[in-house]
Amino acid sequence: MSFVADYTLAEAERIGAAIGAALKPGDVVLLSGDLGAGKTTLARAMLKQRGLAGEAPSPTFAIVQPYAPPEVDLPIAHVDLYRIEDADGLIELGLDDYLYDGVLLIEWPDRLGTQGWSGALDLTISGSGDARVLTAGVPAAWKARWPL
């Protein structure tokens, strides 16, 4: 199923919160878009919805920013692959380990190469200024709980 919605930057938190409320262990959310498109904004809204009270730093330099209870209500790894140049190095990150009882939020999923997860929620953000377009590839596992 595909979903497309126009929104403003002011509405991004509401959209991220709605998606965040639907997250469950084992989920992978892929966030694609140009620099400054709003990937981190959506991820932060998802984290906030899951209980994060403080500011979520961008994982650009850390690559993986983990969150665990009681900080959030389920383990979540916010991943930024922008600086990854070779998909072979991804094994060292241990991303699959997060899926036993948690969630992966992955920015720049194109850096995964052929590695990936079937059933991932694929979100692409486009637009500029205050106007954005969210295009979602909603997999079967999400159809009954897709919040938008």
C-alpha positions in Angstrom: 0.0 0.0 0.0 1.3 3.5 -0.8 0.4 6.7 1.1 1.1 10.3 0.0 0.4 13.3 2.1 1.3 17.0 1.9 2.2 18.6 5.2 4.0 21.6 6.7 7.0 21.5 9.0 4.6 22.5 11.8 2.6 19.3 11.3 5.7 17.1 11.2 5.6 16.4 15.0 2.0 15.3 14.8 2.8 12.9 11.9 5.9 11.5 13.7 3.9 11.1 16.9 1.2 9.1 15.1 3.7 6.8 13.5 5.6 6.5 16.8 2.5 5.4 18.6 2.1 2.5 16.1 5.6 1.2 16.6 6.1 -2.3 18.0 9.2 -4.5 18.6 10.7 -5.8 15.4 9.8 -2.7 13.3 12.2 -1.0 11.0 11.4 2.5 9.7 13.4 3.8 6.8 13.6 7.6 6.5 14.8 8.9 3.1 15.1 12.4 1.8 17.6 15.1 0.9 19.6 16.9 3.6 17.3 19.1 5.6 14.2 17.3 4.4 13.0 16.5 8.0 14.1 12.9 8.6 15.5 13.7 12.0 12.4 15.8 12.9 10.1 12.8 12.2 12.4 10.4 14.2 12.5 12.8 17.2 8.7 13.0 17.2 8.5 9.2 17.2 11.0 9.1 20.1 9.0 11.7 22.0 5.8 9.8 21.5 7.5 6.7 23.0 8.4 8.7 26.2 11.7 10.5 25.5 11.5 13.6 27.6 14.8 15.2 26.6 16.3 16.3 23.3 17.3 13.5 20.9 20.7 14.3 19.5 21.2 13.7 15.8 23.1 10.4 15.4 25.1 11.7 12.4 28.5 11.3 14.2 27.6 8.5 16.6 25.9 6.6 13.7 23.7 4.7 16.2 22.0 6.5 19.1 20.3 3.9 21.3 17.4 4.6 23.7 16.2 2.1 26.3 13.6 1.9 29.0 12.9 3.7 31.2 13.9 6.6 28.9 11.5 5.2 26.3 8.9 2.5 26.6 10.6 0.1 24.2 14.2 -0.1 23.0 14.8 2.1 19.9 18.0 2.7 17.9 18.0 5.9 15.9 20.6 5.3 13.1 22.1 7.8 10.6 24.0 6.1 7.8 25.0 9.3 6.0 28.7 8.8 6.8 28.7 5.1 5.9 30.5 4.6 2.6 30.7 0.8 2.5 27.8 -1.4 3.3 30.2 -4.1 4.4 30.9 -2.1 7.6 27.3 -2.3 8.7 27.7 -5.7 10.2 29.8 -4.1 12.9 26.9 -1.9 14.0 24.8 -5.0 15.1 21.6 -3.5 13.9 19.7 -6.8 13.8 20.2 -7.1 17.6 17.8 -4.2 18.2 15.0 -6.1 16.5 14.6 -8.8 19.1 12.7 -6.4 21.4 13.1 -3.0 19.8 12.8 -0.8 16.8 15.2 0.7 14.2 14.7 4.2 12.9 17.2 4.4 10.0 18.1 7.6 8.1 19.8 7.4 4.8 18.8 3.7 4.2 20.2 3.9 0.6 23.6 3.3 2.3 22.4 -0.2 3.3 23.2 -1.4 -0.2 21.5 -4.7 -0.9 21.2 -5.4 2.8 17.8 -4.5 4.3 14.7 -5.7 6.0 11.6 -7.0 4.2 8.5 -5.5 5.8 10.2 -2.2 6.7 8.1 1.0 6.7 9.6 3.1 3.9 9.1 6.9 4.4 10.4 9.4 1.9 10.3 13.1 2.5 10.5 15.6 -0.3 9.7 19.3 -0.7 11.4 22.6 0.4 10.7 25.6 2.5 7.7 24.9 4.8 6.0 22.5 2.3 6.7 18.8 2.6 5.4 15.6 1.0 5.5 12.3 2.8 5.4 9.2 0.6 5.1 6.0 2.5 5.5 2.4 1.3 3.3 0.7 3.9 4.1 -3.0 4.1 1.5 -5.7 5.0 2.7 -5.8 8.6 1.7 -2.1 9.0 -1.6 -2.1 7.0 -3.9 -2.7 10.0 -2.0 -0.2 12.2 -1.1 2.6 9.7 -2.1 5.7 11.6 -2.4 8.3 8.7 
